[in-house]
């Protein structure tokens, strides 16, 4: 098995000579650009593009990135969690494709909603990419590996429908950590990586991978299965609602610490959604539940455990204004007194 060389969080993109650009497609707002395409074309490799929510029911479309960029949006579920953004509007794309030239790109805080035929989301065709803290809204919105022999991909702290390689294409040295996945994580036999501290609804299917500290909360004793064992895996310290491998005889024996037949009602703080927690906050662990301390070396299982815990609302690792008080008028003597509250997000 290859050793994973991606750091759990590699937010090291503040280059000394990089330029930051502001994008807002609300015609009433003055920004550097009104479209992402215009910002992309004007940016130099290594630049940061801040994509703003606009409060309108429109989106930034289907876009292609072909140069190294840092793309930062405002996050999601902004009205559901505390101290998010003073303006709770999200930045929505239909899909983003990363093509040659985009190696080194990092994407944070966006909402993906394709709502068309086929499957879109974020399509990764290059190596050395970070996809972190994004929301994939529908069943057509996926994180897809679409090229052969790409490497060093970090999929961290997203709220996503599923993550998968496409037929005939592989991705190696993949890190899938601290995500909420509504269906499946699938890395085919041409791929390898580490799948750690995720909350997954139905199954994890992989080969040549370390699979640890995950919670699979709605699998059954038949299909869908908890794990589809390929070759060369190390599967340890996972919690599964049902049997570990759905009656399939695995070629590799599971490692230590796996627990089957775990009732998710006693694992998550608000599994049934009756206590008023946010859409992502409900997946925090019940302090008295089975997942606390059940991971490798006594870590918690699930998306809020481990060294890179999930961040509510997908807030990017930059300072953000979460409250602003702006009077409607000022004076020549006192000016326009504005009060803001700023939070630094890790």
C-alpha beads as a LAMMPS data file, in Angstrom:
LAMMPS data file: protein, C-alpha beads

346 atoms
345 bonds

1 atom types
1 bond types

-500.0 500.0 xlo xhi
-500.0 500.0 ylo yhi
-500.0 500.0 zlo zhi

Masses

1 110.0

Atoms # bond

1 1 1 0.000 0.000 0.000
2 1 1 1.284 3.433 -0.889
3 1 1 1.920 5.881 1.893
4 1 1 -0.344 8.909 1.938
5 1 1 1.685 12.085 1.560
6 1 1 -1.102 14.660 1.585
7 1 1 -1.282 16.544 4.900
8 1 1 -4.695 16.418 6.487
9 1 1 -5.104 20.118 5.817
10 1 1 -2.776 21.900 3.445
11 1 1 -4.047 25.465 3.631
12 1 1 -0.742 26.966 2.533
13 1 1 -1.991 28.975 -0.411
14 1 1 -1.285 32.548 0.650
15 1 1 1.487 33.242 -1.823
16 1 1 3.405 36.501 -1.510
17 1 1 2.723 37.549 -5.091
18 1 1 -0.808 36.185 -5.451
19 1 1 -3.745 38.460 -6.256
20 1 1 -7.253 38.155 -4.835
21 1 1 -10.326 38.711 -7.009
22 1 1 -13.959 39.244 -6.067
23 1 1 -16.827 37.725 -8.090
24 1 1 -20.517 38.532 -7.648
25 1 1 -23.134 37.996 -10.356
26 1 1 -25.727 40.279 -8.784
27 1 1 -25.965 43.256 -11.203
28 1 1 -26.523 45.581 -8.250
29 1 1 -23.156 44.716 -6.682
30 1 1 -19.859 46.175 -7.848
31 1 1 -17.222 43.448 -7.850
32 1 1 -14.111 42.736 -9.880
33 1 1 -16.068 40.345 -12.089
34 1 1 -19.679 39.314 -12.653
35 1 1 -18.841 35.834 -13.972
36 1 1 -16.467 33.164 -12.799
37 1 1 -15.217 32.653 -16.346
38 1 1 -14.038 36.270 -16.557
39 1 1 -12.262 35.984 -13.217
40 1 1 -10.637 32.715 -14.243
41 1 1 -9.369 34.124 -17.523
42 1 1 -7.936 37.247 -15.877
43 1 1 -6.328 35.451 -12.927
44 1 1 -2.733 34.290 -12.830
45 1 1 -1.799 30.830 -11.519
46 1 1 -1.824 30.937 -7.719
47 1 1 -4.424 33.705 -7.455
48 1 1 -7.425 33.509 -5.128
49 1 1 -10.988 34.004 -6.405
50 1 1 -13.593 34.862 -3.770
51 1 1 -17.039 33.904 -5.064
52 1 1 -19.862 35.665 -3.240
53 1 1 -23.410 34.624 -2.634
54 1 1 -25.839 37.022 -4.242
55 1 1 -29.195 36.443 -2.576
56 1 1 -30.703 35.635 -5.974
57 1 1 -31.976 32.330 -7.277
58 1 1 -29.285 31.970 -9.928
59 1 1 -25.898 30.324 -10.184
60 1 1 -22.421 30.614 -11.666
61 1 1 -23.074 27.869 -14.226
62 1 1 -20.926 25.061 -15.607
63 1 1 -17.290 26.124 -15.399
64 1 1 -13.879 24.719 -16.242
65 1 1 -10.685 25.516 -14.367
66 1 1 -7.434 25.143 -16.309
67 1 1 -4.969 26.972 -14.078
68 1 1 -3.916 26.681 -10.444
69 1 1 -6.414 28.717 -8.401
70 1 1 -7.744 29.028 -4.866
71 1 1 -11.536 29.322 -5.028
72 1 1 -13.338 30.367 -1.838
73 1 1 -17.082 30.658 -1.323
74 1 1 -19.113 31.710 1.722
75 1 1 -20.176 28.215 2.831
76 1 1 -23.619 26.629 3.194
77 1 1 -26.393 26.058 5.762
78 1 1 -25.529 29.624 6.743
79 1 1 -28.882 30.299 8.395
80 1 1 -28.711 27.088 10.410
81 1 1 -25.460 27.504 12.363
82 1 1 -24.182 30.301 14.601
83 1 1 -21.572 32.903 13.630
84 1 1 -21.393 32.041 9.934
85 1 1 -21.815 35.001 7.553
86 1 1 -23.493 38.377 7.998
87 1 1 -24.837 37.795 4.484
88 1 1 -26.163 34.214 4.502
89 1 1 -26.367 33.861 0.705
90 1 1 -24.528 30.864 -0.760
91 1 1 -22.478 30.727 -3.978
92 1 1 -23.919 28.042 -6.222
93 1 1 -22.385 26.359 -9.270
94 1 1 -23.915 23.773 -11.568
95 1 1 -20.588 21.957 -11.953
96 1 1 -16.828 22.507 -11.945
97 1 1 -14.342 20.540 -14.067
98 1 1 -10.632 20.602 -13.251
99 1 1 -8.634 20.109 -16.444
100 1 1 -4.877 20.047 -17.201
101 1 1 -3.261 23.216 -15.906
102 1 1 -5.396 23.162 -12.740
103 1 1 -2.924 21.062 -10.744
104 1 1 -2.641 22.524 -7.239
105 1 1 -6.150 23.999 -7.238
106 1 1 -8.072 24.217 -3.940
107 1 1 -11.849 24.743 -3.691
108 1 1 -13.689 25.726 -0.496
109 1 1 -17.150 26.795 0.600
110 1 1 -19.196 26.344 -2.589
111 1 1 -22.607 24.803 -3.186
112 1 1 -23.015 22.456 -6.162
113 1 1 -26.442 21.835 -7.706
114 1 1 -26.592 20.466 -11.246
115 1 1 -30.272 19.475 -11.534
116 1 1 -29.834 18.027 -15.026
117 1 1 -29.387 14.683 -16.768
118 1 1 -26.264 12.659 -16.051
119 1 1 -23.909 13.236 -13.146
120 1 1 -21.889 16.357 -12.492
121 1 1 -20.550 18.095 -9.364
122 1 1 -16.778 18.537 -9.223
123 1 1 -14.958 16.460 -11.836
124 1 1 -11.247 15.987 -11.090
125 1 1 -9.011 15.317 -14.084
126 1 1 -5.681 16.456 -12.559
127 1 1 -3.401 15.672 -9.629
128 1 1 -2.606 17.631 -6.455
129 1 1 -6.085 18.970 -5.735
130 1 1 -7.899 19.902 -2.503
131 1 1 -11.715 19.808 -2.423
132 1 1 -12.789 20.928 1.060
133 1 1 -15.903 22.197 2.856
134 1 1 -18.295 22.166 -0.111
135 1 1 -21.958 21.144 -0.293
136 1 1 -23.221 18.833 -3.034
137 1 1 -26.960 19.336 -2.904
138 1 1 -28.615 16.700 -5.101
139 1 1 -28.273 13.119 -6.270
140 1 1 -26.659 14.335 -9.531
141 1 1 -23.931 16.227 -7.687
142 1 1 -20.879 14.087 -7.070
143 1 1 -17.144 14.251 -6.524
144 1 1 -15.840 12.339 -9.541
145 1 1 -12.357 11.209 -10.542
146 1 1 -12.459 11.412 -14.338
147 1 1 -8.909 10.812 -15.569
148 1 1 -6.362 8.011 -15.545
149 1 1 -3.448 7.935 -13.129
150 1 1 -4.090 11.106 -11.155
151 1 1 -2.531 11.378 -7.702
152 1 1 -2.539 13.281 -4.421
153 1 1 -6.200 14.250 -4.084
154 1 1 -7.593 15.486 -0.751
155 1 1 -11.374 15.315 -0.267
156 1 1 -11.904 16.837 3.178
157 1 1 -14.854 18.051 5.265
158 1 1 -17.472 18.112 2.501
159 1 1 -21.211 17.482 2.760
160 1 1 -21.629 15.362 -0.354
161 1 1 -23.864 12.871 -2.140
162 1 1 -21.101 10.450 -3.071
163 1 1 -17.427 10.167 -4.057
164 1 1 -16.368 7.836 -6.843
165 1 1 -13.923 6.901 -9.544
166 1 1 -15.330 6.375 -13.025
167 1 1 -14.867 3.151 -14.992
168 1 1 -11.390 2.695 -16.393
169 1 1 -9.877 5.624 -14.471
170 1 1 -7.959 5.440 -11.223
171 1 1 -6.747 7.845 -8.557
172 1 1 -3.900 7.076 -6.163
173 1 1 -2.851 8.580 -2.863
174 1 1 -6.389 9.814 -2.247
175 1 1 -7.396 11.174 1.154
176 1 1 -11.117 11.050 1.953
177 1 1 -11.469 12.466 5.458
178 1 1 -14.147 13.945 7.696
179 1 1 -16.905 14.106 5.091
180 1 1 -20.617 13.418 5.310
181 1 1 -21.518 11.132 2.381
182 1 1 -25.191 10.523 1.649
183 1 1 -24.589 7.270 -0.252
184 1 1 -21.220 5.705 -1.147
185 1 1 -17.461 6.156 -1.254
186 1 1 -16.120 4.139 -4.185
187 1 1 -12.456 3.856 -5.176
188 1 1 -12.045 1.212 -7.866
189 1 1 -9.309 -1.385 -8.211
190 1 1 -7.084 1.113 -10.055
191 1 1 -7.056 3.407 -7.027
192 1 1 -5.665 3.628 -3.511
193 1 1 -5.895 5.908 -0.531
194 1 1 -6.994 6.547 3.022
195 1 1 -10.681 6.730 3.948
196 1 1 -10.908 7.984 7.500
197 1 1 -13.386 9.623 9.879
198 1 1 -16.338 9.871 7.517
199 1 1 -20.059 9.457 8.105
200 1 1 -21.477 7.382 5.226
201 1 1 -25.056 6.319 4.672
202 1 1 -24.649 3.018 2.840
203 1 1 -21.210 1.713 1.900
204 1 1 -17.481 2.077 1.343
205 1 1 -15.960 0.185 -1.594
206 1 1 -12.201 0.344 -2.139
207 1 1 -8.955 -1.500 -2.841
208 1 1 -5.411 -0.901 -1.583
209 1 1 -6.727 1.518 1.045
210 1 1 -6.764 2.154 4.754
211 1 1 -10.378 2.418 5.929
212 1 1 -10.605 3.570 9.529
213 1 1 -12.776 5.421 12.048
214 1 1 -15.816 5.646 9.742
215 1 1 -19.488 5.337 10.671
216 1 1 -21.877 3.676 8.209
217 1 1 -25.265 4.450 9.598
218 1 1 -27.931 2.822 7.427
219 1 1 -26.622 -0.364 5.870
220 1 1 -28.544 -3.618 6.253
221 1 1 -27.620 -7.258 6.666
222 1 1 -27.854 -7.847 2.927
223 1 1 -27.557 -4.944 0.479
224 1 1 -26.341 -2.241 0.578
225 1 1 -23.338 -3.579 2.412
226 1 1 -21.089 -1.835 4.861
227 1 1 -17.846 -2.590 3.029
228 1 1 -17.158 -4.067 -0.396
229 1 1 -13.749 -5.529 0.257
230 1 1 -11.298 -5.349 -2.608
231 1 1 -7.643 -6.351 -2.399
232 1 1 -5.031 -4.931 -0.089
233 1 1 -7.250 -3.032 2.349
234 1 1 -6.787 -2.460 6.045
235 1 1 -10.252 -2.044 7.575
236 1 1 -10.296 -1.182 11.271
237 1 1 -12.170 0.742 13.970
238 1 1 -15.322 1.326 11.924
239 1 1 -18.921 1.315 13.194
240 1 1 -21.604 -0.216 10.967
241 1 1 -25.369 -0.401 11.366
242 1 1 -25.682 -4.018 10.240
243 1 1 -23.074 -6.634 9.449
244 1 1 -19.571 -5.642 8.482
245 1 1 -19.563 -6.930 4.921
246 1 1 -23.090 -7.955 4.002
247 1 1 -22.384 -11.683 3.699
248 1 1 -19.486 -11.159 1.271
249 1 1 -16.373 -13.133 2.144
250 1 1 -13.552 -10.576 2.137
251 1 1 -10.185 -11.525 0.615
252 1 1 -8.496 -9.518 3.355
253 1 1 -9.512 -10.160 6.948
254 1 1 -10.729 -7.038 8.712
255 1 1 -8.487 -5.415 11.250
256 1 1 -9.248 -4.713 14.899
257 1 1 -11.893 -2.524 16.415
258 1 1 -14.746 -2.875 13.897
259 1 1 -18.179 -2.923 15.503
260 1 1 -21.283 -4.242 13.713
261 1 1 -25.006 -3.826 14.412
262 1 1 -24.649 -0.348 15.909
263 1 1 -27.924 1.574 16.211
264 1 1 -27.307 5.109 14.861
265 1 1 -29.944 6.562 17.172
266 1 1 -27.486 6.098 20.014
267 1 1 -24.474 7.294 18.038
268 1 1 -25.423 10.775 16.800
269 1 1 -26.647 13.672 18.888
270 1 1 -29.785 14.257 16.776
271 1 1 -30.095 11.353 14.346
272 1 1 -33.870 11.690 13.977
273 1 1 -33.715 15.465 13.603
274 1 1 -36.123 16.108 16.454
275 1 1 -33.884 18.294 18.637
276 1 1 -33.407 21.250 16.297
277 1 1 -29.782 20.761 15.321
278 1 1 -28.634 22.000 11.910
279 1 1 -28.498 19.781 8.827
280 1 1 -24.814 19.097 9.415
281 1 1 -24.700 19.653 13.183
282 1 1 -27.046 16.717 13.833
283 1 1 -24.202 14.315 12.934
284 1 1 -22.131 15.293 15.946
285 1 1 -21.626 12.391 18.322
286 1 1 -23.765 11.662 21.320
287 1 1 -21.299 12.069 24.224
288 1 1 -22.553 8.784 25.651
289 1 1 -22.676 6.952 22.326
290 1 1 -20.679 4.030 20.957
291 1 1 -18.536 6.104 18.567
292 1 1 -16.858 8.214 21.260
293 1 1 -13.301 6.973 21.687
294 1 1 -13.968 3.952 19.439
295 1 1 -11.493 4.946 16.723
296 1 1 -7.837 4.087 16.318
297 1 1 -5.738 5.194 19.308
298 1 1 -8.881 6.224 21.172
299 1 1 -10.001 8.883 18.685
300 1 1 -13.681 9.470 18.031
301 1 1 -15.180 7.894 14.935
302 1 1 -17.130 9.942 12.404
303 1 1 -16.740 13.287 10.659
304 1 1 -16.178 15.350 13.801
305 1 1 -13.368 13.113 15.052
306 1 1 -9.656 12.924 14.324
307 1 1 -7.130 15.678 13.608
308 1 1 -9.211 17.457 10.914
309 1 1 -12.796 17.557 12.266
310 1 1 -15.652 18.668 10.041
311 1 1 -16.377 22.420 10.127
312 1 1 -20.041 23.434 10.385
313 1 1 -21.412 25.231 7.309
314 1 1 -18.231 24.644 5.330
315 1 1 -16.634 27.876 6.503
316 1 1 -13.344 28.391 4.662
317 1 1 -10.124 28.847 6.679
318 1 1 -10.153 32.634 6.358
319 1 1 -11.569 35.415 8.592
320 1 1 -15.244 36.191 7.971
321 1 1 -17.738 38.839 9.074
322 1 1 -20.577 37.161 10.919
323 1 1 -22.412 40.284 12.120
324 1 1 -22.609 43.786 10.665
325 1 1 -24.535 46.809 11.956
326 1 1 -24.685 49.526 9.299
327 1 1 -26.844 52.637 9.883
328 1 1 -28.969 53.780 6.973
329 1 1 -27.532 57.311 7.199
330 1 1 -24.581 59.235 8.641
331 1 1 -23.521 62.835 9.152
332 1 1 -20.648 65.115 8.201
333 1 1 -19.514 65.208 11.823
334 1 1 -19.889 61.603 12.935
335 1 1 -19.528 59.898 9.562
336 1 1 -21.177 56.518 9.133
337 1 1 -20.436 54.403 12.222
338 1 1 -20.291 50.718 11.266
339 1 1 -19.956 47.852 13.737
340 1 1 -18.762 44.475 12.559
341 1 1 -17.885 41.219 14.259
342 1 1 -15.176 39.100 12.649
343 1 1 -14.255 35.500 13.367
344 1 1 -11.058 33.763 12.315
345 1 1 -11.913 30.311 11.000
346 1 1 -9.454 27.412 11.131

Bonds

1 1 1 2
2 1 2 3
3 1 3 4
4 1 4 5
5 1 5 6
6 1 6 7
7 1 7 8
8 1 8 9
9 1 9 10
10 1 10 11
11 1 11 12
12 1 12 13
13 1 13 14
14 1 14 15
15 1 15 16
16 1 16 17
17 1 17 18
18 1 18 19
19 1 19 20
20 1 20 21
21 1 21 22
22 1 22 23
23 1 23 24
24 1 24 25
25 1 25 26
26 1 26 27
27 1 27 28
28 1 28 29
29 1 29 30
30 1 30 31
31 1 31 32
32 1 32 33
33 1 33 34
34 1 34 35
35 1 35 36
36 1 36 37
37 1 37 38
38 1 38 39
39 1 39 40
40 1 40 41
41 1 41 42
42 1 42 43
43 1 43 44
44 1 44 45
45 1 45 46
46 1 46 47
47 1 47 48
48 1 48 49
49 1 49 50
50 1 50 51
51 1 51 52
52 1 52 53
53 1 53 54
54 1 54 55
55 1 55 56
56 1 56 57
57 1 57 58
58 1 58 59
59 1 59 60
60 1 60 61
61 1 61 62
62 1 62 63
63 1 63 64
64 1 64 65
65 1 65 66
66 1 66 67
67 1 67 68
68 1 68 69
69 1 69 70
70 1 70 71
71 1 71 72
72 1 72 73
73 1 73 74
74 1 74 75
75 1 75 76
76 1 76 77
77 1 77 78
78 1 78 79
79 1 79 80
80 1 80 81
81 1 81 82
82 1 82 83
83 1 83 84
84 1 84 85
85 1 85 86
86 1 86 87
87 1 87 88
88 1 88 89
89 1 89 90
90 1 90 91
91 1 91 92
92 1 92 93
93 1 93 94
94 1 94 95
95 1 95 96
96 1 96 97
97 1 97 98
98 1 98 99
99 1 99 100
100 1 100 101
101 1 101 102
102 1 102 103
103 1 103 104
104 1 104 105
105 1 105 106
106 1 106 107
107 1 107 108
108 1 108 109
109 1 109 110
110 1 110 111
111 1 111 112
112 1 112 113
113 1 113 114
114 1 114 115
115 1 115 116
116 1 116 117
117 1 117 118
118 1 118 119
119 1 119 120
120 1 120 121
121 1 121 122
122 1 122 123
123 1 123 124
124 1 124 125
125 1 125 126
126 1 126 127
127 1 127 128
128 1 128 129
129 1 129 130
130 1 130 131
131 1 131 132
132 1 132 133
133 1 133 134
134 1 134 135
135 1 135 136
136 1 136 137
137 1 137 138
138 1 138 139
139 1 139 140
140 1 140 141
141 1 141 142
142 1 142 143
143 1 143 144
144 1 144 145
145 1 145 146
146 1 146 147
147 1 147 148
148 1 148 149
149 1 149 150
150 1 150 151
151 1 151 152
152 1 152 153
153 1 153 154
154 1 154 155
155 1 155 156
156 1 156 157
157 1 157 158
158 1 158 159
159 1 159 160
160 1 160 161
161 1 161 162
162 1 162 163
163 1 163 164
164 1 164 165
165 1 165 166
166 1 166 167
167 1 167 168
168 1 168 169
169 1 169 170
170 1 170 171
171 1 171 172
172 1 172 173
173 1 173 174
174 1 174 175
175 1 175 176
176 1 176 177
177 1 177 178
178 1 178 179
179 1 179 180
180 1 180 181
181 1 181 182
182 1 182 183
183 1 183 184
184 1 184 185
185 1 185 186
186 1 186 187
187 1 187 188
188 1 188 189
189 1 189 190
190 1 190 191
191 1 191 192
192 1 192 193
193 1 193 194
194 1 194 195
195 1 195 196
196 1 196 197
197 1 197 198
198 1 198 199
199 1 199 200
200 1 200 201
201 1 201 202
202 1 202 203
203 1 203 204
204 1 204 205
205 1 205 206
206 1 206 207
207 1 207 208
208 1 208 209
209 1 209 210
210 1 210 211
211 1 211 212
212 1 212 213
213 1 213 214
214 1 214 215
215 1 215 216
216 1 216 217
217 1 217 218
218 1 218 219
219 1 219 220
220 1 220 221
221 1 221 222
222 1 222 223
223 1 223 224
224 1 224 225
225 1 225 226
226 1 226 227
227 1 227 228
228 1 228 229
229 1 229 230
230 1 230 231
231 1 231 232
232 1 232 233
233 1 233 234
234 1 234 235
235 1 235 236
236 1 236 237
237 1 237 238
238 1 238 239
239 1 239 240
240 1 240 241
241 1 241 242
242 1 242 243
243 1 243 244
244 1 244 245
245 1 245 246
246 1 246 247
247 1 247 248
248 1 248 249
249 1 249 250
250 1 250 251
251 1 251 252
252 1 252 253
253 1 253 254
254 1 254 255
255 1 255 256
256 1 256 257
257 1 257 258
258 1 258 259
259 1 259 260
260 1 260 261
261 1 261 262
262 1 262 263
263 1 263 264
264 1 264 265
265 1 265 266
266 1 266 267
267 1 267 268
268 1 268 269
269 1 269 270
270 1 270 271
271 1 271 272
272 1 272 273
273 1 273 274
274 1 274 275
275 1 275 276
276 1 276 277
277 1 277 278
278 1 278 279
279 1 279 280
280 1 280 281
281 1 281 282
282 1 282 283
283 1 283 284
284 1 284 285
285 1 285 286
286 1 286 287
287 1 287 288
288 1 288 289
289 1 289 290
290 1 290 291
291 1 291 292
292 1 292 293
293 1 293 294
294 1 294 295
295 1 295 296
296 1 296 297
297 1 297 298
298 1 298 299
299 1 299 300
300 1 300 301
301 1 301 302
302 1 302 303
303 1 303 304
304 1 304 305
305 1 305 306
306 1 306 307
307 1 307 308
308 1 308 309
309 1 309 310
310 1 310 311
311 1 311 312
312 1 312 313
313 1 313 314
314 1 314 315
315 1 315 316
316 1 316 317
317 1 317 318
318 1 318 319
319 1 319 320
320 1 320 321
321 1 321 322
322 1 322 323
323 1 323 324
324 1 324 325
325 1 325 326
326 1 326 327
327 1 327 328
328 1 328 329
329 1 329 330
330 1 330 331
331 1 331 332
332 1 332 333
333 1 333 334
334 1 334 335
335 1 335 336
336 1 336 337
337 1 337 338
338 1 338 339
339 1 339 340
340 1 340 341
341 1 341 342
342 1 342 343
343 1 343 344
344 1 344 345
345 1 345 346
